[in-house]
Amino acid sequence: MFIKMNRGEKIKVYFKMNNRCYGLFNIIQMGKNGIVDLKITDYYNNLLILTPNTPNREKGYLTENEMNDSKFVHYAEMSYHKDGSFLHKIKDRNKVEYSNPYGEGERWVATNNIADFQPILNIAIRRMEIYNKSCKSPNLKSKEIAYICENDDLFEIKGTYLLILYIRNKALPLNCFTTSQVYSDIIGTLNEELDLCIFIQRHTYPIAEPYYSKHFKCMITPYLNNSINFCNKESSKDEMKDKLENLFDLSFNRYLNLMTGGKFINLTEDKLQLIDQVDIFYNGKEGRMPVSKPVFIRLAMNYLGDKLIEFNKLPLSVKQNLMQQWNRELECKINSVTQ
């Protein structure tokens, strides 16, 4: 991870599935001296379909009539500039066009005024098959680093997901973890105050509706497409606060940091089962134990290591007895240090 992103440096973001890395997008820092000015590229495969705003733009597919009203381009970029402007850059042959998704001249938040967090873009991943370019490991050039989202229990060929790219002020607590349902982490450090972050969750989308094709003269069911958009200026921050409250929850952040030592953690089903057992063991004993519950969980995970699966297969009484034994050993160690 960059200590901070300098001008021209690039983060290439991937997800890993079946031991292969699939590119999501690249982020390039265009600002100097710690000023955040970002360009997002390579978020599509060869061809991008630009669609006009429609009442049901989130349905995830295009009819023949909508295809006729759409634009097909081979080069596009998205950018979030230091003055708070968001822009699409479209290059069609030798012609370059810029457009502001919020209206000409509109600004959101200047990057040096982000007090908590700032959504940038979202990707609706309706078909994982669209990501058909992969590598065993990223090929990196000078000024490039890779960030790979890894979780074998989350990323799968039949999965559907919602991805949000955003910036957070370091003063805002952020919970970095993954489960079989979600992924939350810091992609990179932008400067002394700001981090670039990613959130991915499983998400269900409506199925494609059949319609009558004038070309084929019959009913057809279109393929669903993935879509990428700048976040809604009016509602996205409130929606993230409401629906993703655990992401920034201070109490959970303190608990998670004690449990992980401040490191990113994959909360696998086996780890969650261990946590359930510790909950049972600590029930009614809070305040009378040698260490707090999250610290005990961390010590137990470190102690069990790759034997965690075998531990979870033991009878409940045996697991609780083992925890009692570990607890006595902890008390002895703490008492020996304090005496």
C-alpha positions as CSV (number, residue, x, y, z in Angstrom):
1,M,0.0,0.0,0.0
2,F,1.2,3.5,-0.8
3,I,2.1,5.6,2.3
4,K,0.2,8.2,0.3
5,M,-0.7,8.4,-3.4
6,N,1.6,10.7,-5.4
7,R,0.8,12.1,-8.8
8,G,0.8,9.4,-11.5
9,E,0.6,6.5,-9.1
10,K,-2.1,3.8,-9.8
11,I,-4.0,1.2,-7.8
12,K,-5.2,-1.7,-9.8
13,V,-8.2,-3.3,-8.0
14,Y,-9.1,-7.0,-8.5
15,F,-11.3,-9.6,-7.0
16,K,-10.0,-13.2,-6.7
17,M,-12.1,-16.2,-7.8
18,N,-11.0,-19.8,-8.3
19,N,-7.3,-18.7,-7.8
20,R,-7.6,-16.1,-10.7
21,C,-7.5,-12.3,-10.4
22,Y,-10.2,-10.4,-12.3
23,G,-9.8,-6.6,-12.8
24,L,-12.5,-4.3,-11.4
25,F,-11.0,-0.9,-12.2
26,N,-7.9,1.2,-11.8
27,I,-7.5,4.4,-9.8
28,I,-4.9,7.0,-10.7
29,Q,-3.9,10.0,-8.6
30,M,-3.7,13.2,-10.7
31,G,-3.2,15.6,-7.8
32,K,0.1,17.0,-6.5
33,N,1.4,17.3,-3.0
34,G,-1.3,15.2,-1.3
35,I,-4.2,16.9,-3.1
36,V,-6.7,14.3,-4.0
37,D,-7.7,14.3,-7.7
38,L,-8.7,10.9,-9.0
39,K,-9.2,9.2,-12.4
40,I,-10.9,5.8,-12.7
41,T,-10.2,3.7,-15.7
42,D,-10.5,0.1,-17.1
43,Y,-13.9,-0.6,-15.6
44,Y,-15.3,-2.2,-18.7
45,N,-14.2,-4.9,-21.2
46,N,-13.4,-3.5,-24.6
47,L,-16.8,-1.9,-25.2
48,L,-18.9,0.4,-23.0
49,I,-22.6,1.1,-23.7
50,L,-23.7,4.6,-22.7
51,T,-27.5,4.8,-22.0
52,P,-29.7,7.9,-21.7
53,N,-31.4,8.5,-18.4
54,T,-34.6,6.4,-18.2
55,P,-37.2,6.0,-15.5
56,N,-36.1,2.4,-15.0
57,R,-32.3,2.6,-15.7
58,E,-31.6,0.1,-12.9
59,K,-33.4,-2.8,-14.5
60,G,-30.0,-4.1,-15.9
61,Y,-30.8,-4.8,-19.5
62,L,-31.6,-2.9,-22.7
63,T,-34.4,-3.5,-25.2
64,E,-33.9,-3.1,-28.9
65,N,-35.4,0.4,-28.8
66,E,-33.1,1.4,-26.0
67,M,-30.1,0.0,-27.8
68,N,-30.9,2.2,-30.7
69,D,-30.9,5.2,-28.4
70,S,-27.6,4.2,-26.7
71,K,-24.0,5.0,-27.6
72,F,-21.2,2.4,-28.0
73,V,-17.7,3.6,-27.2
74,H,-14.3,1.9,-26.8
75,Y,-12.7,4.5,-24.4
76,A,-14.1,6.1,-21.3
77,E,-12.9,7.4,-17.9
78,M,-14.6,8.7,-14.8
79,S,-13.0,11.3,-12.5
80,Y,-13.5,13.0,-9.2
81,H,-11.7,16.3,-9.1
82,K,-10.3,18.4,-6.2
83,D,-12.9,21.1,-6.7
84,G,-15.8,18.5,-6.1
85,S,-16.7,18.0,-9.8
86,F,-17.4,14.6,-11.2
87,L,-16.9,14.0,-14.9
88,H,-17.3,11.3,-17.6
89,K,-14.7,11.5,-20.3
90,I,-15.7,9.8,-23.6
91,K,-13.4,9.4,-26.5
92,D,-15.1,8.3,-29.7
93,R,-12.5,8.1,-32.5
94,N,-10.7,11.5,-32.4
95,K,-13.6,13.3,-30.6
96,V,-13.4,13.8,-26.8
97,E,-16.5,14.7,-24.8
98,Y,-16.9,15.6,-21.1
99,S,-20.1,15.4,-19.2
100,N,-21.0,16.1,-15.6
101,P,-23.5,13.5,-14.3
102,Y,-25.1,16.1,-11.9
103,G,-25.4,18.9,-14.4
104,E,-23.1,21.3,-16.1
105,G,-21.0,23.2,-13.5
106,E,-22.4,21.3,-10.5
107,R,-20.1,20.3,-7.7
108,W,-20.4,17.9,-4.8
109,V,-17.7,18.1,-2.1
110,A,-14.2,19.3,-2.7
111,T,-11.7,16.6,-1.8
112,N,-10.1,18.7,0.9
113,N,-13.4,19.2,2.6
114,I,-14.4,15.5,3.1
115,A,-15.3,15.5,6.8
116,D,-16.6,11.9,7.1
117,F,-17.0,10.0,3.9
118,Q,-17.7,10.7,0.2
119,P,-19.2,8.1,-2.2
120,I,-17.7,8.1,-5.6
121,L,-19.2,5.3,-7.7
122,N,-21.2,2.1,-7.6
123,I,-21.1,-1.0,-9.7
124,A,-24.1,-3.3,-10.1
125,I,-22.6,-6.8,-10.8
126,R,-25.4,-8.8,-12.2
127,R,-23.3,-11.3,-14.2
128,M,-19.8,-12.4,-13.1
129,E,-19.2,-14.0,-16.5
130,I,-18.7,-10.5,-17.9
131,Y,-15.4,-10.4,-16.1
132,N,-13.7,-12.7,-18.6
133,K,-10.1,-11.4,-18.4
134,S,-8.0,-12.8,-15.6
135,C,-4.5,-13.5,-14.5
136,K,-2.8,-15.7,-11.9
137,S,-1.2,-12.6,-10.4
138,P,-1.3,-8.9,-11.6
139,N,1.4,-7.6,-13.9
140,L,2.6,-4.3,-12.4
141,K,4.6,-1.5,-13.8
142,S,6.5,1.3,-12.1
143,K,4.1,3.4,-9.9
144,E,1.5,0.7,-9.8
145,I,0.3,-1.5,-6.9
146,A,-2.5,-4.1,-6.8
147,Y,-5.2,-4.5,-4.3
148,I,-7.0,-7.9,-4.5
149,C,-10.3,-8.6,-2.8
150,E,-10.0,-12.2,-1.6
151,N,-12.7,-14.4,-0.1
152,D,-13.5,-17.8,-1.5
153,D,-16.8,-17.9,0.4
154,L,-18.0,-14.6,-1.2
155,F,-16.9,-14.4,-4.8
156,E,-18.4,-17.1,-7.1
157,I,-19.4,-17.3,-10.7
158,K,-23.2,-17.3,-9.9
159,G,-22.9,-14.4,-7.4
160,T,-24.5,-11.0,-7.8
161,Y,-23.1,-8.0,-6.0
162,L,-23.2,-4.3,-5.3
163,L,-19.8,-2.5,-5.1
164,I,-19.3,1.0,-3.7
165,L,-16.0,3.0,-4.0
166,Y,-15.7,5.8,-1.6
167,I,-13.3,8.1,0.3
168,R,-13.3,8.3,4.1
169,N,-11.7,10.8,6.5
170,K,-9.5,8.9,8.9
171,A,-11.3,10.5,11.8
172,L,-14.3,8.3,10.9
173,P,-14.0,4.7,12.3
174,L,-14.1,2.1,9.6
175,N,-14.6,-1.7,10.1
176,C,-12.4,-3.7,7.8
177,F,-13.5,-7.3,7.5
178,T,-15.1,-9.8,5.2
179,T,-17.7,-12.6,5.5
180,S,-19.6,-14.8,3.1
181,Q,-21.9,-11.8,2.5
182,V,-19.8,-8.6,2.6
183,Y,-16.3,-7.2,2.0
184,S,-15.1,-3.9,3.6
185,D,-11.5,-2.6,3.5
186,I,-9.2,0.3,2.8
187,I,-7.7,0.1,-0.7
188,G,-5.1,2.7,-0.2
189,T,-4.0,5.8,1.6
190,L,-4.6,9.0,-0.3
191,N,-2.9,11.5,2.1
192,E,-2.6,12.1,5.8
193,E,-6.3,12.6,6.2
194,L,-8.1,10.5,3.6
195,D,-8.3,6.8,2.7
196,L,-9.7,5.2,-0.5
197,C,-12.1,2.4,0.5
198,I,-14.2,-0.3,-1.0
199,F,-17.4,-2.0,0.0
200,I,-18.9,-5.1,-1.7
201,Q,-22.0,-7.0,-0.6
202,R,-24.2,-9.7,-2.1
203,H,-27.2,-8.1,-3.7
204,T,-30.3,-9.5,-5.5
205,Y,-31.4,-7.8,-8.7
206,P,-34.7,-8.2,-10.6
207,I,-34.6,-10.8,-13.4
208,A,-34.8,-9.7,-17.0
209,E,-38.3,-9.3,-18.4
210,P,-39.2,-10.8,-21.8
211,Y,-40.3,-8.4,-24.5
212,Y,-41.4,-8.6,-28.1
213,S,-38.6,-8.2,-30.6
214,K,-39.5,-6.5,-33.8
215,H,-36.3,-7.9,-35.4
216,F,-36.8,-11.5,-34.4
217,K,-40.6,-11.2,-34.4
218,C,-41.0,-13.1,-31.2
219,M,-40.7,-12.7,-27.4
220,I,-37.1,-12.7,-26.2
221,T,-35.4,-12.5,-22.8
222,P,-32.3,-10.2,-22.8
223,Y,-29.1,-10.8,-21.0
224,L,-28.5,-8.8,-17.8
225,N,-25.6,-6.3,-17.9
226,N,-23.4,-4.9,-15.3
227,S,-23.6,-1.2,-14.8
228,I,-21.3,1.5,-13.3
229,N,-22.5,4.9,-12.2
230,F,-21.5,7.8,-10.1
231,C,-23.3,7.7,-6.8
232,N,-26.6,9.5,-6.3
233,K,-25.8,13.0,-5.0
234,E,-29.1,13.4,-3.2
235,S,-29.4,10.1,-1.4
236,S,-26.2,7.9,-1.5
237,K,-24.7,9.2,1.8
238,D,-27.9,8.8,3.7
239,E,-28.4,5.3,2.3
240,M,-24.9,4.2,3.3
241,K,-25.4,5.6,6.8
242,D,-28.8,3.8,7.1
243,K,-28.1,0.5,5.4
244,L,-24.4,0.1,6.2
245,E,-24.4,1.3,9.8
246,N,-22.0,-1.4,11.0
247,L,-19.5,-0.1,8.5
248,F,-18.8,3.0,10.6
249,D,-20.1,1.8,14.0
250,L,-17.7,3.0,16.8
251,S,-18.6,0.2,19.3
252,F,-18.1,-2.5,16.7
253,N,-14.9,-0.8,15.6
254,R,-13.4,-1.0,19.1
255,Y,-14.5,-4.6,19.5
256,L,-13.2,-5.6,16.1
257,N,-9.8,-3.9,16.7
258,L,-9.4,-5.7,20.0
259,M,-10.3,-9.0,18.4
260,T,-8.0,-8.6,15.4
261,G,-5.2,-6.4,16.7
262,G,-6.3,-3.8,14.1
263,K,-5.8,-6.1,11.1
264,F,-8.2,-7.0,8.3
265,I,-10.0,-10.3,9.1
266,N,-12.0,-12.9,7.1
267,L,-14.8,-13.9,9.4
268,T,-15.2,-17.4,8.1
269,E,-18.0,-19.7,9.3
270,D,-15.5,-21.6,11.5
271,K,-14.4,-18.3,13.2
272,L,-18.0,-17.3,13.7
273,Q,-18.7,-20.7,15.3
274,L,-15.7,-20.0,17.7
275,I,-17.1,-16.6,18.5
276,D,-20.5,-18.2,19.4
277,Q,-18.7,-20.5,21.8
278,V,-16.9,-17.7,23.4
279,D,-20.2,-15.8,23.8
280,I,-21.6,-18.8,25.6
281,F,-18.5,-19.1,27.8
282,Y,-18.5,-15.4,28.8
283,N,-22.3,-15.2,29.4
284,G,-22.8,-13.8,32.9
285,K,-19.1,-13.5,33.6
286,E,-18.4,-10.1,32.0
287,G,-16.1,-8.0,34.3
288,R,-14.8,-11.0,36.1
289,M,-12.6,-12.5,33.4
290,P,-8.8,-11.9,33.1
291,V,-9.2,-10.5,29.6
292,S,-12.1,-9.0,27.6
293,K,-14.2,-11.1,25.3
294,P,-12.7,-9.8,22.0
295,V,-9.1,-10.3,23.3
296,F,-10.0,-13.9,24.4
297,I,-11.4,-14.6,20.9
298,R,-8.1,-13.3,19.3
299,L,-6.0,-15.4,21.6
300,A,-8.2,-18.5,21.0
301,M,-7.9,-18.0,17.2
302,N,-4.2,-17.7,17.4
303,Y,-3.8,-20.7,19.7
304,L,-6.1,-23.0,17.5
305,G,-4.6,-21.9,14.2
306,D,-5.4,-24.5,11.5
307,K,-6.9,-26.8,14.2
308,L,-10.0,-24.5,14.4
309,I,-12.1,-26.8,12.2
310,E,-11.4,-29.8,14.5
311,F,-12.2,-27.8,17.5
312,N,-15.6,-26.8,16.2
313,K,-16.4,-30.5,15.7
314,L,-16.0,-31.3,19.4
315,P,-19.0,-31.6,21.7
316,L,-20.2,-28.4,23.3
317,S,-19.2,-29.5,26.8
318,V,-15.7,-30.4,25.7
319,K,-15.3,-27.0,24.0
320,Q,-16.5,-25.1,27.1
321,N,-14.1,-27.2,29.3
322,L,-11.2,-26.3,27.0
323,M,-12.1,-22.6,27.3
324,Q,-12.2,-22.9,31.0
325,Q,-8.7,-24.4,31.0
326,W,-7.4,-21.6,28.7
327,N,-9.0,-19.1,31.0
328,R,-7.2,-20.5,34.1
329,E,-3.9,-20.5,32.2
330,L,-4.5,-16.8,31.4
331,E,-5.2,-16.0,35.0
332,C,-2.0,-17.6,36.1
333,K,0.1,-15.8,33.5
334,I,-1.5,-12.4,34.4
335,N,-1.1,-13.0,38.2
336,S,2.5,-14.0,37.8
337,V,3.3,-10.8,35.9
338,T,1.5,-8.6,38.4
339,Q,3.1,-10.2,41.5
